[in-house]
Amino acid sequence: MKIGRNFTNMLETSFLTPEERKQFKEGSLAVCDMDARVQIRSKRDIINQLDVGKEIGLDHIELDGGVPNPYLEMSDEELARAAEHASELGMSISLHLPYTYVAAATICFQESDRKIAVELLMRYMDVAEKLGCLSVVMHPGSVPFYQAMGEYMKILRVSMVRTLKELYPYAAGKGLILHLENNTAFDSYGVYNSDIIDILEEVNSDGCDVKYCFDIGHWFTIELPMHKKTYSRESIPESPEDIVKEIPDSLFYQVHLNDFQIEGDKFKFHPPLHYEKGFLKRDNLVSLASILRDKGTEIIVVETAVREIDELLSAGKILAEETAYLNEVLK
């Protein structure tokens, strides 16, 4: 299995100017403001992501298409240089498609909105092809909480099936493996394996081959008190990695790996795995790797993120230590 990474916000502080870095250290530049200033620059430097990945011992990178991103504005020359650099380094690339704002409407039952969202994702697939990506990953849209119930759920499912049947042939025609990822509890829909598997079984029975990019950290969010009280159908078991066993082998190619940490009424999304402060301890990861290998998983994409100023400023160290830990544990 390849070990890859979506760098999320872990490279952003290296794009600060000296003055911005000073303000960030002092706390006069907030984390969210730093993110807003440099996120596009960080994402656009694909060659830097590849170099950092190679340096810390990765086989693969996943580009983060979360909004904002620069990918539709990048020239063919820029994309070609990145693809060539990946080839020179022996690294592979995938693209995480956008999943908020317009892209969230891929599940919309308003057909005019859904069509626009589908067309947008197709434009990103054009970029993925130019980059020589192996695969693309999408979320199952986002649903307002007041429509995540009753008859609406049936209508929403019909829309998602329609979207996947339109996107799959477009992706396959470009040599891209299309994945559907499970949502977090914040998105109300597509949170549970049963929902995603149900959709994919119908889509794939009609000649498609959409894979399931299972994200165990997203599934952990069902333990949030608000979701637990209102929606939860299940609880996190003592061996949380066993949840992967219920997913059919045929749906595996790429998965996401991250953790979730709950402390009272506070939580941390995607904390570093080598801290072992979330649901996944070392033994869980060893077991998870064995299950994923047996199911034919090709790529594990790690999605760690941090939000504390001191951690962001030492992100390079965190990346190196976590990657060394995961290469030892998973391989």
Disulfide bonds with the S-S distance in Angstrom:
none
